[in-house]
Amino acid sequence: MFHPLRVTAVDHLTDDAVAVTFAVPPALRETYAYTPGQHIALRHRDDDGEEIRRTYSLCAPAESAPSALRIGVRRVEGGVFSTYALKELAVGDHVDVLPPTGRFSLVPRSGHFAAIVGGSGITPVLSIAATLLDAAPEARFCLVRSDRSAASTMFLDEVADLKDRYPERLQLVHALSSEEQQTGLPSGRLDEERLTKLLPALLAEHGVDGIDGWYLCGPLGLVTGATKALRGLGVPRNRVHQEIFHAEEPEAAPLGAAERGPAGGRPGTPESATVAATLDGRSGSWAGRDGESVLETVLRNRADAPYACKGGVCGTCRVRLLDGEVRMDRNYALEPDELDAGYVLACQSHPVTPAVTVDFDA
């Protein structure tokens, strides 16, 4: 459930990005424990009173009982909450915050790990790298990041400080797409072709296949290109983890969006369907309306159903499909093993059988 947390700092990182810190009261510190890479959902009402929800990744090293939560917010064109955060949000304000969630995470352990990030995709990876290097003395981390320019780079000082603390265990490569650097990589985007050439040279000592886990985060184009590059270099799919921060409307179903369910064949779309759901230990069954997603049907009857982006990106509304079949319009949050285990995104799932049963608690 949401809790109102007080803002204790709003730090300007760039002209279009801030870091926001929330205080966590002692009674809620176990509730807001998080693993590195997880995110929180924020709830805000705009000037018209409409509820706005957005998810933002936690950027500080993970704690089991944090006294504060810190996120990075970059202004998105037309973004209601990001504009509010940059222009109006102030110390002393309160924002409704859900407890941390998300599976784009790395529990610290020995090994060699790497990340390819673009823009604000550095936010969860900063938490992952800082937590790993502090908690696992034998671990190594390679960070490849891409930004438009030095002035637009989020958490530039924090990453530099991390490099200073762990010079032998943190490998850092920074590419700028719109600005030349005196040292380092030539300017340009980190696309599939460029990464295919760069990564073997960068990781010549251990090899690309010697990395125990890859973490890709940022805009869809960068993550897609990095995924294709890694597959072409022979990296097993189960070692690649990804989180999309921005995705335009697709022309076709992306990244595993498909009909999901136990029955075979090609299901049709019923005029209406019954949706049964379990949430926080309570179950209910409701008649859906024509064209509604599973989430929309549940929200009309259970306002506490978890969601944030409603775009198939954040994974906050992940549910396990127990019975029936659904069609997912898009999926940028669930990995293949989750799909195989029967998980779907409620915000993107439309019933294609007369009855569907899902479990938000699974």
Beta strands, then each sheet from edge to edge (+ up, - down):
strand 1: 3-14
strand 2: 17-23
strand 3: 39-45
strand 4: 51-57
strand 5: 68-74
strand 6: 94-97
strand 7: 112-118
strand 8: 140-147
strand 9: 170-176
strand 10: 213-219
strand 11: 240-246
strand 12: 259-260
strand 13: 274-279
strand 14: 282-287
strand 15: 318-323
strand 16: 326-328
strand 17: 343-345
strand 18: 349-351
strand 19: 355-359
sheet 1: 4+ 3- 6+ 1- 2+ 5-
sheet 2: 9+ 8+ 7+ 10+ 11+
sheet 3: 12+ 16- 18+
sheet 4: 14+ 13- 19- 15+ 17-
end
